[in-house]
Amino acid sequence: MIKNRVAKAILLQKTDNFIIQFFRYGFAGGVAFLVDFSLLYILTEYLHIYYLISAAISFIPGIIVNYFLSIHWVFNKRVLKNKSAEFLFFTLIGLGGLGFNELFMWFFTDVAGFYYLISKIISTALGYLWNFFAKKFFLFR
């Protein structure tokens, strides 16, 4: 009974609990990452688009998935009532994350010599904290 209540609190109920939100954001980010990573691979390997351009293109559907999961499941409180303005700020924070992503991917691929998909995993891990804390502070306090 207690286990079910805890699981329900973690997975389903709206919450302001920082730890639960951080966990949920990790899951939401993971789903968005799968969308982003899959498109990066398809665009680069099958359509032969340069990996940094593919990374920028694949980022867009990833941020849309992340936005919807964040507003419906991760964060309980919203700073902005206007959803268009909120999405705009969410995207601007995401563009900062895209800038970090592109920089880290370039560095780890062209300078350090890693395979671009390994670079994507590293750059995503580094950008995760920026995205969570910027969104939590500016949009979902």
C-alpha positions, -999 to 999 in steps of 0.1 A, spaced: 0 0 0 27 25 9 48 15 -21 18 22 -44 13 56 -27 49 65 -31 50 54 -67 18 73 -75 33 104 -59 65 101 -79 49 93 -112 14 107 -113 6 135 -88 15 171 -94 43 181 -71 66 210 -61 91 185 -47 125 194 -62 138 158 -62 108 144 -79 108 172 -105 145 166 -111 138 128 -116 109 135 -139 129 160 -159 156 134 -163 129 110 -177 114 137 -199 148 147 -211 155 110 -219 125 108 -241 134 140 -258 170 128 -262 158 96 -279 138 117 -305 168 141 -309 194 113 -311 174 92 -336 169 121 -359 205 131 -357 215 96 -367 190 94 -396 198 129 -409 236 123 -408 239 87 -418 210 83 -443 205 119 -456 243 127 -454 237 161 -437 268 175 -419 265 163 -382 264 198 -367 235 208 -390 218 175 -383 222 182 -346 205 216 -349 177 202 -369 171 172 -347 171 195 -316 138 211 -327 115 180 -323 134 171 -291 126 205 -275 90 202 -285 87 168 -268 106 182 -238 82 212 -235 50 192 -235 64 167 -210 76 195 -188 44 215 -187 21 184 -183 42 162 -160 74 177 -146 67 211 -133 37 221 -112 39 259 -112 42 282 -141 56 317 -140 39 329 -173 2 325 -179 6 332 -217 15 298 -232 30 314 -263 53 335 -242 61 305 -221 70 284 -251 91 313 -265 111 315 -233 113 277 -231 127 277 -266 152 306 -258 165 286 -229 167 256 -252 186 276 -278 212 284 -251 213 246 -246 216 241 -284 246 265 -284 263 245 -257 254 213 -276 269 225 -308 300 237 -291 305 205 -271 297 183 -301 322 202 -323 349 201 -295 345 164 -287 342 154 -324 366 176 -343 391 184 -315 390 153 -293 383 129 -321 352 111 -307 326 96 -330 298 123 -333 272 101 -316 294 97 -286 299 135 -286 261 139 -287 258 118 -255 285 138 -237 271 171 -248 236 161 -238 248 151 -203 266 185 -200 236 205 -212 211 187 -189 219 207 -158 217 240 -177 183 232 -191 168 219 -159 180 248 -137 173 275 -162 138 262 -168 131 257 -131 143 292 -122 129 312 -151 97 294 -160 85 269 -134 91 284 -99 
